[in-house]
Each structure stands twice: as structure tokens, then as C-alpha cells.
Amino acid sequence: MTPVSVLAFSGSLRKASYNSGLIRAATTVLPEGMTLEVFDLSDIPLYNGDVETAGTPESVRVFKDRIAAADALLISTPEYNNSIPGVLKNALDWASRPNKESPFIGKPAAIMGAGGVMGTIRAQMALRQVAASLNLALLNKPEVMVARAWEKFDSEGNLHDEPTFQQIAELLKALGTWTRRLHRPESYNAMPADVKPTAALN
């Protein structure tokens, strides 16, 4: 089986974040042939064109390099005011620049989220709009939308709900299948150069 490396990051900086808890849970239910690296967005500064002109910050450079090196992405987002949090949008904006060199182009990705009574459905819809602009190859199904998250995590943000573990496992399995399908040599070679995944599997 062709191995798949996944880079995962949460859109929340809170220590006991439910969404960071989802990422931690994902590390425990990885399917065979998949590895997962967790990236912390807390060191990425607010985007400023003047700062970019002076030189890309080291934390942003590392983030972009890790995205480029991964075969696929896993993004966990909370929902703030019916959309994704600023920290996540800011990180995505930084990493997408300059547009022609964006590591997101053609990159397989999956999203999930934990939050209130609607389970981040509106945030995930907003993230899908952003993902389309980034030209991510986003997995559509299955969906992981964890409603009433306070009932499914402990006080330190650790997941203890078995059905949610199973949903995450199914999402990761589907992401692995999706990534291998997109990286098949015949499919990869047929794609236009400007939308080819940046880290083709061998």
C-alpha cells in the first residue's frame, strides 16, 4: 500500500480546544499506511504585506514547507460568528502567497470541526469556499461535525466519545483513498501543470 503523509492543524489556539482535541484523536485512529504530523499555528503572525515584502517570517516558511511536503491535509475548525476563526484564515492566507507558488494547489484535504448545537456546519461551509479559492482538492464525504462538543470532551479537551472516534477513523480512511486516487501516475500526468499536487506519491 502506498503510504500517505498527512499534515494536520487546528484553527483554535485555546489549550483545551475541542478542535485540537479532534486532531489528537485522529493520531490514535490512523488507518494502515498513513502518518500524521500536527502543526501549531500559534507562531504565525498576522498577515502584513510590508512584512511579506521584507521577507517571509520563519514560522510561515516552515508552515508552507510542511504543507508542500505532506501528501494531504487535515483541518479542524471551530465556528466563530458563523464562519472560520481569524487565526485559521490568517494562516491559510499567509501560506497561499505568492499565489503561483501556493503549496495548496491540487493538495488533497479533509475538514472536520467541533462546536455548538450545529457542529460547525456553517464554519465548514465557509472553509469550503476558502478551499475552493486555494484550489485544494477537498474531500466531500464523510463529514465530521461534532455537535454539543462539551458533552464529548473532558476539561482538557480530550475526546471521550466513541462514535466520534469512529467518524474520524472513517474520514481518515476516506482521505487516504482520496489521496491515493488523486496521486495515481496516470491521473497525475494527465493533470494541467498548474493544478498538479505539489507532493506526488511515488
SULBEL-V794159 format. One record per residue. N is the residue number from 1. RES is the residue in one small letter. PSI is psi in radians with two decimals (none if undefined). BURIAL is I if it has 16 or more other ideal C-beta (glycine too) atoms within 10 Angstrom, else O. D_LAST is the distance of its C-alpha to the last C-alpha in Angstrom with 1 decimal. Layout:
n=N res=RES psi=PSI burial=BURIAL d_last=D_LAST
n=N res=RES psi=PSI burial=BURIAL d_last=D_LAST
This chain:
n=1 res=m psi=2.32 burial=O d_last=11.1
n=2 res=t psi=2.19 burial=O d_last=7.7
n=3 res=p psi=2.64 burial=O d_last=9.1
n=4 res=v psi=2.16 burial=I d_last=10.2
n=5 res=s psi=2.30 burial=I d_last=12.1
n=6 res=v psi=2.35 burial=I d_last=15.3
n=7 res=l psi=2.17 burial=I d_last=17.9
n=8 res=a psi=2.48 burial=I d_last=21.3
n=9 res=f psi=2.62 burial=I d_last=24.6
n=10 res=s psi=2.53 burial=I d_last=28.1
n=11 res=g psi=0.19 burial=I d_last=30.6
n=12 res=s psi=2.44 burial=I d_last=33.5
n=13 res=l psi=-0.11 burial=O d_last=34.7
n=14 res=r psi=2.39 burial=O d_last=37.3
n=15 res=k psi=-0.76 burial=O d_last=37.2
n=16 res=a psi=0.58 burial=O d_last=37.7
n=17 res=s psi=2.33 burial=I d_last=35.7
n=18 res=y psi=-0.66 burial=I d_last=34.9
n=19 res=n psi=-0.59 burial=I d_last=31.7
n=20 res=s psi=-0.57 burial=I d_last=30.5
n=21 res=g psi=-0.63 burial=I d_last=31.6
n=22 res=l psi=-0.71 burial=I d_last=29.3
n=23 res=i psi=-0.77 burial=I d_last=26.3
n=24 res=r psi=-0.70 burial=I d_last=27.7
n=25 res=a psi=-0.65 burial=I d_last=28.1
n=26 res=a psi=-0.59 burial=I d_last=24.5
n=27 res=t psi=-0.32 burial=O d_last=23.5
n=28 res=t psi=-0.14 burial=O d_last=25.6
n=29 res=v psi=0.54 burial=I d_last=24.2
n=30 res=l psi=2.36 burial=I d_last=20.5
n=31 res=p psi=2.87 burial=O d_last=19.0
n=32 res=e psi=2.39 burial=O d_last=17.2
n=33 res=g psi=0.14 burial=O d_last=13.6
n=34 res=m psi=2.41 burial=I d_last=14.4
n=35 res=t psi=2.71 burial=O d_last=15.5
n=36 res=l psi=2.22 burial=I d_last=17.9
n=37 res=e psi=2.34 burial=O d_last=19.4
n=38 res=v psi=2.29 burial=O d_last=22.8
n=39 res=f psi=2.33 burial=I d_last=24.0
n=40 res=d psi=2.15 burial=O d_last=27.7
n=41 res=l psi=-0.03 burial=I d_last=29.0
n=42 res=s psi=-0.40 burial=O d_last=32.5
n=43 res=d psi=-0.05 burial=O d_last=32.2
n=44 res=i psi=2.15 burial=I d_last=31.2
n=45 res=p psi=2.92 burial=O d_last=34.5
n=46 res=l psi=2.44 burial=O d_last=36.0
n=47 res=y psi=2.35 burial=I d_last=34.7
n=48 res=n psi=2.09 burial=O d_last=37.1
n=49 res=g psi=-0.56 burial=O d_last=36.6
n=50 res=d psi=-0.69 burial=O d_last=38.8
n=51 res=v psi=-0.74 burial=O d_last=36.7
n=52 res=e psi=-0.74 burial=O d_last=33.5
n=53 res=t psi=-0.66 burial=O d_last=35.4
n=54 res=a psi=-0.40 burial=O d_last=36.5
n=55 res=g psi=2.32 burial=O d_last=32.9
n=56 res=t psi=2.23 burial=I d_last=30.2
n=57 res=p psi=2.58 burial=I d_last=31.1
n=58 res=e psi=-0.72 burial=O d_last=29.0
n=59 res=s psi=-0.62 burial=I d_last=28.3
n=60 res=v psi=-0.74 burial=I d_last=26.9
n=61 res=r psi=-0.77 burial=O d_last=24.8
n=62 res=v psi=-0.75 burial=O d_last=23.2
n=63 res=f psi=-0.83 burial=I d_last=22.8
n=64 res=k psi=-0.71 burial=I d_last=21.0
n=65 res=d psi=-0.70 burial=O d_last=18.7
n=66 res=r psi=-0.64 burial=I d_last=17.8
n=67 res=i psi=-0.83 burial=I d_last=17.3
n=68 res=a psi=-0.63 burial=I d_last=15.0
n=69 res=a psi=-0.43 burial=O d_last=12.9
n=70 res=a psi=2.62 burial=I d_last=12.8
n=71 res=d psi=-0.46 burial=I d_last=10.6
n=72 res=a psi=2.88 burial=I d_last=14.1
n=73 res=l psi=2.62 burial=I d_last=17.8
n=74 res=l psi=2.07 burial=I d_last=20.8
n=75 res=i psi=2.25 burial=I d_last=24.1
n=76 res=s psi=2.14 burial=I d_last=27.5
n=77 res=t psi=2.35 burial=I d_last=30.6
n=78 res=p psi=3.10 burial=I d_last=34.3
n=79 res=e psi=2.08 burial=I d_last=36.7
n=80 res=y psi=2.07 burial=I d_last=39.2
n=81 res=n psi=0.84 burial=O d_last=41.9
n=82 res=n psi=0.27 burial=O d_last=40.0
n=83 res=s psi=-2.97 burial=I d_last=36.8
n=84 res=i psi=2.69 burial=I d_last=34.1
n=85 res=p psi=2.71 burial=I d_last=35.3
n=86 res=g psi=-0.63 burial=O d_last=35.7
n=87 res=v psi=-0.63 burial=I d_last=33.5
n=88 res=l psi=-0.83 burial=I d_last=30.5
n=89 res=k psi=-0.72 burial=I d_last=31.3
n=90 res=n psi=-0.78 burial=I d_last=32.0
n=91 res=a psi=-0.73 burial=I d_last=28.6
n=92 res=l psi=-0.71 burial=I d_last=26.8
n=93 res=d psi=-0.82 burial=O d_last=29.1
n=94 res=w psi=-0.87 burial=I d_last=28.5
n=95 res=a psi=-0.38 burial=I d_last=24.7
n=96 res=s psi=-0.12 burial=I d_last=24.8
n=97 res=r psi=2.50 burial=O d_last=26.8
n=98 res=p psi=2.63 burial=O d_last=26.8
n=99 res=n psi=-0.68 burial=O d_last=25.8
n=100 res=k psi=-0.28 burial=O d_last=23.9
n=101 res=e psi=0.28 burial=O d_last=21.7
n=102 res=s psi=2.28 burial=I d_last=21.3
n=103 res=p psi=-0.10 burial=I d_last=18.1
n=104 res=f psi=-0.37 burial=I d_last=19.0
n=105 res=i psi=2.04 burial=I d_last=18.4
n=106 res=g psi=0.10 burial=I d_last=16.3
n=107 res=k psi=2.17 burial=I d_last=15.2
n=108 res=p psi=2.48 burial=I d_last=15.5
n=109 res=a psi=2.70 burial=I d_last=18.5
n=110 res=a psi=2.65 burial=I d_last=21.2
n=111 res=i psi=2.73 burial=I d_last=24.8
n=112 res=m psi=2.98 burial=I d_last=27.6
n=113 res=g psi=2.69 burial=I d_last=31.0
n=114 res=a psi=2.37 burial=I d_last=34.2
n=115 res=g psi=-2.41 burial=I d_last=37.7
n=116 res=g psi=-2.58 burial=O d_last=41.0
n=117 res=v psi=-0.28 burial=O d_last=42.4
n=118 res=m psi=0.05 burial=O d_last=39.8
n=119 res=g psi=0.53 burial=I d_last=36.8
n=120 res=t psi=0.44 burial=I d_last=35.5
n=121 res=i psi=-0.67 burial=I d_last=35.2
n=122 res=r psi=-0.67 burial=I d_last=36.6
n=123 res=a psi=-0.70 burial=I d_last=34.3
n=124 res=q psi=-0.60 burial=I d_last=31.3
n=125 res=m psi=-0.73 burial=O d_last=32.6
n=126 res=a psi=-0.69 burial=I d_last=33.1
n=127 res=l psi=-0.60 burial=I d_last=29.6
n=128 res=r psi=-0.63 burial=O d_last=28.2
n=129 res=q psi=-0.77 burial=O d_last=30.3
n=130 res=v psi=-0.74 burial=I d_last=28.8
n=131 res=a psi=-0.63 burial=I d_last=25.2
n=132 res=a psi=-0.72 burial=O d_last=26.1
n=133 res=s psi=-0.60 burial=O d_last=27.3
n=134 res=l psi=-0.19 burial=I d_last=24.2
n=135 res=n psi=0.58 burial=I d_last=22.1
n=136 res=l psi=2.57 burial=I d_last=20.2
n=137 res=a psi=1.43 burial=I d_last=18.6
n=138 res=l psi=2.31 burial=I d_last=21.0
n=139 res=l psi=2.30 burial=I d_last=21.1
n=140 res=n psi=-0.67 burial=O d_last=24.7
n=141 res=k psi=2.60 burial=O d_last=25.4
n=142 res=p psi=2.93 burial=O d_last=26.2
n=143 res=e psi=2.50 burial=I d_last=28.3
n=144 res=v psi=1.80 burial=I d_last=29.4
n=145 res=m psi=1.74 burial=I d_last=32.8
n=146 res=v psi=1.80 burial=I d_last=34.8
n=147 res=a psi=2.71 burial=O d_last=38.5
n=148 res=r psi=0.91 burial=O d_last=41.3
n=149 res=a psi=-0.54 burial=I d_last=38.8
n=150 res=w psi=-0.33 burial=O d_last=41.7
n=151 res=e psi=-0.21 burial=O d_last=42.3
n=152 res=k psi=-0.01 burial=I d_last=38.8
n=153 res=f psi=2.66 burial=I d_last=38.3
n=154 res=d psi=-3.06 burial=O d_last=40.5
n=155 res=s psi=-0.29 burial=O d_last=42.2
n=156 res=e psi=0.11 burial=O d_last=39.3
n=157 res=g psi=0.36 burial=I d_last=36.8
n=158 res=n psi=2.27 burial=O d_last=35.2
n=159 res=l psi=2.39 burial=I d_last=34.5
n=160 res=h psi=0.27 burial=O d_last=36.6
n=161 res=d psi=1.94 burial=I d_last=36.4
n=162 res=e psi=-0.74 burial=O d_last=34.6
n=163 res=p psi=-0.60 burial=O d_last=34.1
n=164 res=t psi=-0.69 burial=I d_last=32.3
n=165 res=f psi=-0.74 burial=I d_last=30.0
n=166 res=q psi=-0.68 burial=O d_last=29.3
n=167 res=q psi=-0.73 burial=I d_last=28.6
n=168 res=i psi=-0.74 burial=I d_last=26.1
n=169 res=a psi=-0.72 burial=I d_last=24.3
n=170 res=e psi=-0.69 burial=I d_last=24.2
n=171 res=l psi=-0.78 burial=I d_last=22.9
n=172 res=l psi=-0.69 burial=I d_last=20.0
n=173 res=k psi=-0.77 burial=I d_last=19.2
n=174 res=a psi=-0.65 burial=I d_last=19.4
n=175 res=l psi=-0.68 burial=I d_last=17.2
n=176 res=g psi=-0.79 burial=I d_last=14.4
n=177 res=t psi=-0.77 burial=O d_last=15.0
n=178 res=w psi=-0.77 burial=I d_last=15.4
n=179 res=t psi=-0.78 burial=I d_last=12.2
n=180 res=r psi=-0.64 burial=I d_last=10.1
n=181 res=r psi=-0.77 burial=O d_last=12.5
n=182 res=l psi=-0.47 burial=I d_last=12.2
n=183 res=h psi=0.15 burial=I d_last=8.4
n=184 res=r psi=2.37 burial=O d_last=8.9
n=185 res=p psi=-0.74 burial=O d_last=8.4
n=186 res=e psi=-0.62 burial=O d_last=12.1
n=187 res=s psi=-0.74 burial=O d_last=13.0
n=188 res=y psi=-0.80 burial=O d_last=11.0
n=189 res=n psi=-0.43 burial=O d_last=12.6
n=190 res=a psi=-0.20 burial=O d_last=15.9
n=191 res=m psi=2.55 burial=O d_last=16.2
n=192 res=p psi=2.60 burial=O d_last=18.7
n=193 res=a psi=-0.58 burial=O d_last=17.5
n=194 res=d psi=-0.08 burial=O d_last=19.5
n=195 res=v psi=0.14 burial=O d_last=17.9
n=196 res=k psi=2.48 burial=O d_last=14.2
n=197 res=p psi=2.55 burial=I d_last=12.4
n=198 res=t psi=-0.24 burial=I d_last=12.4
n=199 res=a psi=1.35 burial=I d_last=9.3
n=200 res=a psi=2.45 burial=O d_last=6.5
n=201 res=l psi=2.54 burial=I d_last=3.8
n=202 res=n psi=none burial=O d_last=0.0
